[in-house]
Every structure is written in C-alpha cells, then in structure tokens.
Amino acid sequence: MKAETVTYLKENASNLNVEEPLVITQNGKPKYVVQDVADYEYQQESIALLKLLTLSKNDETTISLEDAFSDE
C-alpha cells in the first residue's frame, strides 16, 4: 500500500490514481485511507455477507423436513 501526506492529498485530490488503497499520513502517522468507490462497496458487501454467515451459524432454530413441507 502506498503512503502519502495530507499535503500531497490536498495538492493532488483532483487527479489521484487509486488503483490500490492510498494511506494518508499526518505527522508521520497513518490517519486516513483513500480507495476507489467500487472497491469500498465490494468491501462493505463482503463484510455484510460475513455478518449474515455469522448470524446464521448462531441461529439454533431447526425444523424437521416433515414440518417444513407440511400443509399446516
């Protein structure tokens, strides 16, 4: 991951190339991450799916096949 300063971000904001996430540092320490919107959305969807998987594994509700396909 490439790292740049806040000053660099301010000076080059209109023409940033964010093919990979860009770490922005302030006073020599990582402060922000700039990334492509499509990558961000993919990341958020992945996190949501992982949360759903975790919730489904924690759900102990089970029913038999007969109950699932009964007419009641």
N, C-alpha and C positions, 0 to 999 in steps of 0.2 A: 504494500500500500504506500502510495506516495504521500509525503507530508509537505505542507506549505504554511506560510504565516498568514495571519489575518490581513496584513497589509497586501500580500500577494492576492488574496481573495478579493479585496476591495478594488485593486487595480485591474484585475482580470475577470471580474464577475461576468461580463457580457460575452466572453469568448472562452469559457472554461471547457476543457475536454475531460469529461468524467466517465471514460470507458471503464474505469475501476474507481472504487471509493477514494476520496481525497480527504486525508486527515488535515484539519486546520489547527495550527498550534498558536497559543498565546503565551507569551513569556516562556517559550521553550517547552510548554506542556500541551499535550493534546486537549483540545477544547470542543471541536465540532467535527462532524463527518459530513461531507457533501457527496451525494451519489445521484445517479440517474433515476428519474421518476419510475421508469419501468422496473428497474432493479429493486427500488424501495417497495413498490406494490407487490412484486413477486415475494419479497421477504415477508411482508405483512401477511400475505395469503398463506405462506408456508407456516408462519407462527400460528395463525388461526387453525389450520389443519392439525398441527401438533396439539393444540389445546383441545380440539374436538376428540382426537385419539385418546388423550389423557382422560378426558371426562368419560368417554365410552368404556375405557378399561376400569374405571372406578365404579361404574354402574353395575350393581349386582342383581338387577332385575332380570329374571329368566322366566320363560314360559315354555310349556311343552308344545310339541308340534300339533297335538290334538287341540289344545286351547287356541293356538294361533290360527288354525283353519276351521274352527267350529263355526256354526251358523248363528250362535248367540251373540 
